[in-house]
Amino acid sequence: MSDAPDRAVARTVAAPAAAAPTAAVPATVGPRYRSMPEAERSALWRQRLHEAEAGLTRLLVQRGDDTPHLTDWFALQSALFADLPDPLTAPAADWQRIFFRDQALMERFLVTRYGEEILADWARANAEVYREVEPDHGRGAADPIHRIARQAELYGSDYEFDEDEGPALTITHCSIWDYRERARRSGVRLTLASPCTYCTEALTANIEVKGYRASHRLRTGPTGHGCRWEAADPGDPADDTERAPAPDDAREA
Protein backbone atom coordinates (compact mmCIF):
# COMPACT_ATOMS: atom_id res chain seq x y z
CA MET A 1 0.00 0.00 0.00
CA SER A 2 1.44 3.33 -1.01
CA ASP A 3 1.22 6.38 1.19
CA ALA A 4 3.04 8.68 -1.23
CA PRO A 5 0.86 11.58 -2.37
CA ASP A 6 0.83 12.99 -5.86
CA ARG A 7 3.83 15.27 -6.07
CA ALA A 8 3.36 18.98 -5.48
CA VAL A 9 3.51 20.97 -8.69
CA ALA A 10 4.68 24.59 -8.62
CA ARG A 11 3.68 26.91 -11.41
CA THR A 12 3.93 30.61 -12.16
CA VAL A 13 0.84 32.56 -13.13
CA ALA A 14 1.76 35.47 -15.36
CA ALA A 15 -0.29 38.67 -15.44
CA PRO A 16 -2.55 39.20 -18.52
CA ALA A 17 -0.82 41.02 -21.38
CA ALA A 18 -3.23 43.94 -21.22
CA ALA A 19 -2.70 44.54 -17.55
CA ALA A 20 -0.09 46.82 -16.06
CA PRO A 21 3.22 45.03 -15.41
CA THR A 22 3.14 43.13 -12.15
CA ALA A 23 5.33 40.56 -10.48
CA ALA A 24 4.53 36.95 -11.23
CA VAL A 25 2.31 35.28 -8.61
CA PRO A 26 3.54 31.89 -7.39
CA ALA A 27 0.83 29.27 -7.01
CA THR A 28 1.23 25.76 -5.73
CA VAL A 29 -0.93 22.73 -6.22
CA GLY A 30 -0.44 20.80 -3.00
CA PRO A 31 0.09 17.03 -2.88
CA ARG A 32 -3.13 15.08 -3.07
CA TYR A 33 -4.21 11.46 -3.22
CA ARG A 34 -6.56 11.73 -6.18
CA SER A 35 -4.60 9.02 -8.02
CA MET A 36 -4.94 6.48 -5.17
CA PRO A 37 -5.54 3.14 -6.92
CA GLU A 38 -8.86 1.38 -6.46
CA ALA A 39 -7.24 -1.58 -4.69
CA GLU A 40 -5.53 0.77 -2.21
CA ARG A 41 -8.80 2.53 -1.48
CA SER A 42 -10.48 -0.80 -0.76
CA ALA A 43 -7.58 -1.83 1.47
CA LEU A 44 -7.83 1.36 3.50
CA TRP A 45 -11.57 0.88 4.01
CA ARG A 46 -10.87 -2.65 5.27
CA GLN A 47 -8.09 -1.41 7.55
CA ARG A 48 -10.38 1.24 9.02
CA LEU A 49 -13.08 -1.40 9.63
CA HIS A 50 -10.50 -3.62 11.33
CA GLU A 51 -9.34 -0.75 13.55
CA ALA A 52 -12.93 0.07 14.56
CA GLU A 53 -14.09 -3.49 15.25
CA ALA A 54 -10.89 -4.56 17.01
CA GLY A 55 -10.93 -1.31 18.97
CA LEU A 56 -14.47 -1.96 20.18
CA THR A 57 -13.53 -5.47 21.24
CA ARG A 58 -10.54 -4.00 23.06
CA LEU A 59 -12.75 -1.44 24.80
CA LEU A 60 -15.18 -4.07 26.06
CA VAL A 61 -12.28 -6.13 27.39
CA GLN A 62 -10.83 -3.08 29.14
CA ARG A 63 -14.14 -2.23 30.80
CA GLY A 64 -14.40 -5.71 32.26
CA ASP A 65 -17.86 -5.16 33.71
CA ASP A 66 -19.97 -5.62 30.61
CA THR A 67 -20.75 -9.32 30.60
CA PRO A 68 -24.50 -8.63 30.16
CA HIS A 69 -23.72 -6.89 26.86
CA LEU A 70 -21.50 -9.61 25.42
CA THR A 71 -24.37 -11.52 23.82
CA ASP A 72 -25.46 -8.30 22.12
CA TRP A 73 -21.86 -7.75 20.97
CA PHE A 74 -21.67 -11.24 19.48
CA ALA A 75 -24.89 -10.59 17.58
CA LEU A 76 -23.55 -7.25 16.39
CA GLN A 77 -20.34 -8.85 15.15
CA SER A 78 -22.42 -11.19 13.04
CA ALA A 79 -24.14 -8.18 11.48
CA LEU A 80 -20.84 -6.36 10.96
CA PHE A 81 -19.37 -9.16 8.89
CA ALA A 82 -22.50 -10.03 6.93
CA ASP A 83 -22.49 -9.61 3.15
CA LEU A 84 -18.82 -8.66 2.89
CA PRO A 85 -17.71 -7.81 -0.66
CA ASP A 86 -15.22 -9.96 -2.54
CA PRO A 87 -11.78 -8.56 -1.60
CA LEU A 88 -10.42 -9.34 -5.07
CA THR A 89 -13.18 -8.06 -7.34
CA ALA A 90 -15.44 -5.64 -5.43
CA PRO A 91 -14.98 -1.91 -6.08
CA ALA A 92 -13.93 0.40 -3.27
CA ALA A 93 -17.45 1.83 -3.15
CA ASP A 94 -18.73 -1.53 -1.86
CA TRP A 95 -16.23 -1.48 1.01
CA GLN A 96 -17.15 2.13 1.73
CA ARG A 97 -20.79 1.09 2.07
CA ILE A 98 -19.86 -1.73 4.47
CA PHE A 99 -17.62 0.52 6.55
CA PHE A 100 -20.26 3.23 6.88
CA ARG A 101 -22.98 0.71 7.75
CA ASP A 102 -20.78 -0.95 10.36
CA GLN A 103 -19.59 2.36 11.82
CA ALA A 104 -23.22 3.37 12.31
CA LEU A 105 -24.03 0.02 13.94
CA MET A 106 -21.11 0.26 16.37
CA GLU A 107 -21.91 3.87 17.27
CA ARG A 108 -25.51 2.89 18.05
CA PHE A 109 -24.37 -0.12 20.10
CA LEU A 110 -22.16 2.10 22.28
CA VAL A 111 -24.28 5.23 22.59
CA THR A 112 -27.51 3.37 23.49
CA ARG A 113 -25.71 1.51 26.29
CA TYR A 114 -23.22 4.04 27.63
CA GLY A 115 -24.06 7.47 26.19
CA GLU A 116 -22.04 9.63 23.81
CA GLU A 117 -19.26 10.07 26.36
CA ILE A 118 -18.11 6.50 25.61
CA LEU A 119 -17.09 7.55 22.10
CA ALA A 120 -13.85 9.15 23.35
CA ASP A 121 -12.90 5.85 25.01
CA TRP A 122 -13.70 3.96 21.81
CA ALA A 123 -11.58 6.39 19.79
CA ARG A 124 -8.60 5.79 22.07
CA ALA A 125 -9.08 2.01 21.89
CA ASN A 126 -9.23 2.18 18.08
CA ALA A 127 -6.08 4.31 18.08
CA GLU A 128 -4.21 1.57 19.92
CA VAL A 129 -5.03 -0.76 17.03
CA TYR A 130 -4.14 1.96 14.51
CA ARG A 131 -0.72 2.35 16.16
CA GLU A 132 -0.01 -1.34 15.50
CA VAL A 133 -1.36 -1.66 11.95
CA GLU A 134 -0.49 1.74 10.41
CA PRO A 135 3.08 1.68 9.06
CA ASP A 136 5.66 4.27 10.01
CA HIS A 137 6.41 6.17 6.79
CA GLY A 138 9.31 8.15 8.26
CA ARG A 139 7.73 11.62 8.04
CA GLY A 140 7.37 12.17 11.76
CA ALA A 141 4.34 14.26 12.70
CA ALA A 142 3.32 14.42 9.04
CA ASP A 143 2.49 10.70 9.02
CA PRO A 144 -0.86 10.96 10.86
CA ILE A 145 -1.70 14.11 8.88
CA HIS A 146 -1.27 12.17 5.65
CA ARG A 147 -3.50 9.42 7.04
CA ILE A 148 -6.21 12.06 7.57
CA ALA A 149 -5.74 13.20 3.96
CA ARG A 150 -6.08 9.64 2.68
CA GLN A 151 -9.29 9.20 4.67
CA ALA A 152 -10.60 12.49 3.31
CA GLU A 153 -9.80 11.27 -0.19
CA LEU A 154 -11.85 8.12 0.34
CA TYR A 155 -14.96 10.30 0.68
CA GLY A 156 -13.97 12.66 -2.12
CA SER A 157 -13.52 15.60 0.25
CA ASP A 158 -11.73 18.79 -0.80
CA TYR A 159 -8.50 19.34 1.15
CA GLU A 160 -5.08 20.90 0.97
CA PHE A 161 -1.82 20.52 2.80
CA ASP A 162 -0.37 23.57 4.56
CA GLU A 163 3.26 22.52 4.37
CA ASP A 164 4.69 25.98 5.04
CA GLU A 165 3.18 25.86 8.55
CA GLY A 166 4.38 22.40 9.53
CA PRO A 167 2.34 19.20 9.27
CA ALA A 168 -1.15 20.60 8.73
CA LEU A 169 -4.17 19.83 6.61
CA THR A 170 -7.27 21.87 5.87
CA ILE A 171 -10.41 20.09 4.69
CA THR A 172 -12.38 22.80 2.93
CA HIS A 173 -15.38 20.58 2.19
CA CYS A 174 -15.95 17.40 4.19
CA SER A 175 -17.88 14.96 2.03
CA ILE A 176 -18.67 12.72 4.99
CA TRP A 177 -21.62 15.05 5.52
CA ASP A 178 -22.79 14.42 1.96
CA TYR A 179 -22.33 10.66 2.17
CA ARG A 180 -24.15 10.30 5.49
CA GLU A 181 -27.11 12.24 4.16
CA ARG A 182 -27.34 9.89 1.18
CA ALA A 183 -27.01 6.93 3.55
CA ARG A 184 -29.75 8.31 5.79
CA ARG A 185 -32.08 8.66 2.82
CA SER A 186 -31.32 5.06 1.84
CA GLY A 187 -32.36 3.79 5.27
CA VAL A 188 -29.18 3.76 7.38
CA ARG A 189 -30.01 4.71 10.98
CA LEU A 190 -27.70 7.46 12.21
CA THR A 191 -27.08 7.87 15.93
CA LEU A 192 -25.09 11.10 16.00
CA ALA A 193 -26.36 14.49 14.88
CA SER A 194 -22.91 15.38 13.54
CA PRO A 195 -20.10 13.16 12.24
CA CYS A 196 -17.66 15.53 13.93
CA THR A 197 -18.72 14.18 17.34
CA TYR A 198 -16.78 10.98 16.84
CA CYS A 199 -14.43 11.96 14.01
CA THR A 200 -12.62 14.64 16.01
CA GLU A 201 -12.08 12.22 18.90
CA ALA A 202 -10.77 9.55 16.53
CA LEU A 203 -8.35 11.74 14.60
CA THR A 204 -7.04 13.35 17.78
CA ALA A 205 -6.43 9.91 19.30
CA ASN A 206 -4.65 8.70 16.16
CA ILE A 207 -2.25 11.64 16.22
CA GLU A 208 -1.58 11.37 19.94
CA VAL A 209 -1.07 7.61 19.97
CA LYS A 210 1.79 8.10 17.51
CA GLY A 211 3.44 10.42 20.04
CA TYR A 212 2.49 13.85 18.66
CA ARG A 213 0.42 16.77 19.89
CA ALA A 214 -2.87 17.23 18.02
CA SER A 215 -4.84 20.41 17.46
CA HIS A 216 -7.84 21.10 15.29
CA ARG A 217 -10.63 23.51 14.63
CA LEU A 218 -13.94 22.98 12.87
CA ARG A 219 -15.10 25.41 10.24
CA THR A 220 -18.16 26.21 8.19
CA GLY A 221 -18.43 28.51 5.22
CA PRO A 222 -19.50 28.81 1.60
CA THR A 223 -17.87 25.46 0.79
CA GLY A 224 -19.70 23.66 3.60
CA HIS A 225 -18.39 21.86 6.65
CA GLY A 226 -14.66 21.42 7.06
CA CYS A 227 -11.82 21.35 9.55
CA ARG A 228 -8.14 22.03 9.99
CA TRP A 229 -5.71 19.58 11.60
CA GLU A 230 -2.17 20.02 12.87
CA ALA A 231 0.31 17.62 14.43
CA ALA A 232 3.46 18.67 16.25
CA ASP A 233 6.27 17.15 18.24
CA PRO A 234 5.47 17.37 21.97
CA GLY A 235 8.67 19.36 22.44
CA ASP A 236 7.55 22.13 20.08
CA PRO A 237 6.03 25.19 21.77
CA ALA A 238 2.26 25.32 21.48
CA ASP A 239 0.84 28.08 19.33
CA ASP A 240 -2.45 29.08 20.95
CA THR A 241 -3.23 31.66 18.32
CA GLU A 242 -3.08 29.00 15.62
CA ARG A 243 -5.70 26.95 17.42
CA ALA A 244 -8.12 29.85 17.80
CA PRO A 245 -11.10 29.74 15.40
CA ALA A 246 -10.93 32.10 12.43
CA PRO A 247 -13.67 34.76 12.30
CA ASP A 248 -15.74 32.78 9.77
CA ASP A 249 -15.26 29.45 11.51
CA ALA A 250 -17.83 27.86 13.78
CA ARG A 251 -17.51 24.84 16.01
CA GLU A 252 -19.97 21.99 15.55
CA ALA A 253 -22.16 20.83 18.35
N, C-alpha and C positions, 0 to 999 in steps of 0.2 A: 504494500500500500504506500503510495507516494504522498508525502506531505509538503511537496515543493510547489509553491504557488506559481502562477504564470508570472514571468519576469516583468518587473516594472519597466515601462517604456517612457523615456523622456522625449519631449518634442518642443519645438519653439514655434509659437504662434506669432506670425508677423502681422503688423498693422496693415489695414487695407491701403491700397495705393493712393486712394483719393484723400486719405486722412493726413493730418499734419504728422511730420516725422515723430515717432515715439520709440522708446526702447522696446526691444522684443520682450514678450511676456512668457516666462517659463511656465509650462504646464506639465504635470506628471500624471500618468495613468498608473495608479497604484497596483500592486500585485493582487490578483484575484484567483479564484478557483473555478472559474467558469468552464475550464476545459477538463475538470475532474471526470475521469472515465466512468461509464455506467457501472462497471463492476466495483469500482472503488466507492461509489455512492452507496451501492447495496451493502458493501462490507461495513461502511460506517454506520448505516442504520442498524445492522445486526449487532455491531459492537455497542451502540448506545442502548439497545434493548437488553443486551447481556449485562451492562453496567447497572441498568435500572432494576432488573429482576434479581440479580445477585445482590445488589445493594439492599433491596427490600428483605431478602432472606437474611442478610447479615444484620439488619436492623432488628428483626424479630428475635434473632438469636441473642443479640445484645440486651434487649429488653428483659428477656428471661421470665416474664410474668404473664405471657400471653397465650398460654396453653389453650384456653377456650376459643381463641381465634385461629388455631392451627388448621382445623378442619376447613374453615372458610378459605384459608390461604391455599390449602391443597386444591380446593375447587377452583380458586382463581387461577392457579398455575395451569390447570387444565385448559381454562379459557384462553390464557395468554399464548399458549403454544398450539392452539387449534388453527387449522387451515393455513399453516405456514407455506409461503411460496417456495418454489423450487430454487435452491441457491445457485444453480447453474444456468437456469434459463429465464427466471422471472426478472422483469425490469425493476429498477430502483423504486419506481412509484408503488409497486406492490409491497415492498418492505417498508416504505414510508407509511402506507396505510396501516400495516400491522403495528408498527411502532406507535403511531398516534392512538390507535385503538387501545393498545396495551397500556400506554402511559395514562390514558383516561381511566382505565379500569383500576390501575394501581393507585392513582390519586383518590378515586372514590373509596377504595378499600380502606385507605389510611384515614382520610378526612372524616368518614362516617363513624369510625371507631375511636379516633383520638383527637379530632379537630385539626384545623389548619396548622397549628403550631408544630405538629409532628413532621411537617414537610421539611423543615430545616434539618431535623435529625436524619431524615431519609436522604437528603442531598449530601450530607457528610458521609453517610454510609456508602452511597453510590460513588462518591469521590475516592473512597478507599479502594474500590474496585478499579476505577479509572486510573489511579496511580500505578496499579499493577499491570494493566493491559495497554495503556497508552505509551508508545515508545518515547524515549528521550531523543529528540532530533538535534540536540546540541545548540539550540538558540537561546538557552536560558529562559528568562521571563517571557520571551516572545513565543515559546512553545504553546502555552495554554491560550494565548491570544490567537494563534493560528488555528487552534482547535475550535475556538468560537467562530472564526471565519468559515471554517469548513462546515460547521453545523448551520451557519446562516446560509451558506450556499445550497445546502440540501433543500431548503425551503424556497430558494430563489429570492432571498432577501437582497436589498441593496446595501452595500457596505463599502468602507474604504479604510485602509490602514493609514495611521498617522505616524509614520516612521520618524519624522523629525522630532517628535515629542516622546520618544521612547516606545516601548511596546504598547501600542494603543490601537483600538479599533472602534470606528463609529458605524453603527447600523442605522442608516438614514430611513429605511423602510423595512420593518420586520414583517415578513410574510407569514410568520406563524399565526398572526391575527387573521390573515386572509384564509389560511388553510383550516383553522379551527372553525371559522364561520361556515365554510363549505361542509366540514364534517358535521357540524351541528345540524345543518339543514338536511343532511343525509341520514340523520338518526343517531349519531354518536352523542351519548349523554356526557355533558361537561360539568365538572364539579366546581371549578374555580371560575370566578368572574373575569379574571385576567390571567393570561399565561405568564405574566411577569412575576406573579406570586411565587411560583416554584422556580422559574427559570433563573431569576436573580440569585436565589439561594444555591442552585446547582452550579452556576458558573463561578460564583464566588468560592464555593467549596473546592471546585476543580483547580482554580488558581492557587488557593492556599495550601492544598494538599501536596502540591508540587514544590512548596517552600517559598512562595512569593506573596507579596502583599497585593490584595485586590482592591480596586475602587471602581465604582460605576455611577452613572446617573441615567435616569430614564428621561426621554424627551418625546414631545409631540409637536407636530407642526404641519405644514402644507403637505409633506410627503407621508404623513401618518405617524404611527408609533415607531419608536426607535430607541436606541440606547448607545452609550459610549462606555467602553471597558478599557481599563489600564491594569498592567501588572508590573510590579517593581520588586527589586531585591529588598529584603527586609532592612538591609543596612542603609538604603537610600533614604534621604530625608523626605518626609511626607509633604506633599504640596496641597494644603487645604484649599487654596483658591482654585486649583484645578478640579477639585471634587465638587465645588459649589455649582448648583444648576445655573445654566445660562438663562437670560431673561425670558426666552421663548420656550424654555423647557418646563415640563410639568411632571411630577412624580405620579406614578400609577398608584391606585389604591391596592 
